[in-house]
Amino acid sequence: MERKLEAKEIIALMKEMVKRALEEMMVEEREEYLKANSGTKGNGYYTRELMTGLIGIEGLRVPRTRDGGFRSVFLPYRKRYTADIEEVIKALFIAGVSQRKLARVLEVIYGRRLSASTIGRMAEVGVEEVERWRGRELEERYAVIFIDATYFSLRRGRIAKEPIYVALGVREDGRKEVLGWWLGGSEGESAGVWGEILQGLKERGVKHVHLFVADGLKGLKEAILRHFPASRYQRCVMHAVRYTLGRVRVRDREGVAIMLRGMYRAGGKEEAREALRRLRERYGRIYPRVVRFWEENFDDLMRFYEFPYEVRRFIYTTNQLERLFKEVKRRLKVMEMLPEEENADKILFLVFYELNERISKKRLPGFELVFSDTFHNHAQEVK
């Protein structure tokens, strides 16, 4: 039985397919150019790199002419990035949905049809491969884990928006890691589902997490502390700011926003508490519920002040995860919806796998210095 391709092999195959097709089309383009410009001739090739939103193509052979006037419509002039080929890559993702549809898309774009066996092998990401990566063993310790959900249309008989639950970890040395994604099955985010996800993280080897950063979903804080009682919880400040500004009149938003910034951009927790007092004095009678919200949630919203200055800007919001969501949605924008769950998981696997490869190569500054000792000392204290 022919083995199924693994993720790295699939991405490599995608690169080679796109590279070969582009080179063939550019040669044909040059022939048309030479017919229309009889005073010049071909002048060999030069090589360049081309970055798409998903893959990087190296050693792309671009034909040239002696008069220097030939420009391929497929390549951005003097740029090493193009989003156009992204459409082709998305079509490859859809291979898990319909081989016939993929063949039609590629034929329209490239003027060529791939063999059924090639398409079949690309479609066979394999449930086993997906689950092996999603169930891989994780680090015992993480400095921070960001958790949140983003919504996308999914077909389950009928089409409806569903939350895609995602956990993003930051290791002690500052390297980020996509810990996983989960389709909950309901049309709304659930603390119960998060509880199951957190239990799953423990089963995959996670023992100590210094800080969880999440929104204010009802029951989520309790679920976190139930599974990781030694951890601390940071409620996302930006979620709270958006919630607040949506509940004050337009003419007051700027003033309220300035006072809120006085809290989350203060020099420390006591200075932030003084900013809260000023918010109460100025707007307590006009917007009592808004002020009460910040008073009741102050400790969770200002938890980041308990950490050294070097890492605070990274941990007071879920922005690290929001950036990841933005990338995922950009890569899936050509799809009006995700297919049934099994094939949706194949598509999400390829997206998250490649994104994880990228983000894991860079380190957030300050983390290694801050958590190399304090993290382990904290773990020892709670034993």
Buried (B, 14 or more C-beta within 10 A) or exposed (E): EEEBBBBEEBBEBBBEBBBEBBBEBBBEBBEEBBEEEEEBEBBEBEEEEBBBBBBEBEEBBBBBBEEEEBBBEBBBEEEEEBEEBBEBBBBBBBBBBBBEEBBEBBEEBBEEEBEEEBBEBBBBBBBEBBEEBBEEEBBEBBBBBBBBBBBBEBBEEEEEEBBBBBBBBBBBEBBBBBBBBBBBEEEEBBBEBBBBBBEBBEEBEBBBBBBBBBBBBEEBBEBBBEBBEBBBBBBBBBBBBEBBBEEBEEEBBEEBBEBBEBBBBBEEBEEBBEBBEEBBEBBBEEBEEBBEBBEEBBEBBBBBBEBEEEBBBBBBBBBBBBEBBEBBEEBBEBBEEBBEBEBBBBBBBBBBBBBBEEBEEEBBEBBBBBBEEBBEEBBEEEE
